[in-house]
Amino acid sequence: MQVLRSNFLARGIGSDAQANDLATNYRIGAQIIRSDQAAFPNSAWKAVAAYNVGVYGAKIGRVPANNYTNAILQWRNEYEKAIAPYR
């Protein structure tokens, strides 16, 4: 996950060793995604955009660069199709 230092600090992770720990990185990333989804429960597009531009940025209509949001949502659809037979 790509997690900003400020997000680690806000969640009590102060050292580089902790921030670079894979389990910690995934846990904090998942917390951020959960928070973004809660902020935009009816808009997957805005929730994904918020991961890139922040909740405030998504609320005011900032659009992530390089088609980020659409690419992530497309990957989600591809993953859903790939795992569907195993559900």
Secondary structure, 3 states (H helix, E strand, C coil): CCCCHHHHHHCCCCCHHHHHCHHHHHHHHHHHHHHHHHHCCCCHHHHHHHHHHHHHHHHCCCCCHHHHHHHHHHHHHHHHHHHHHHC
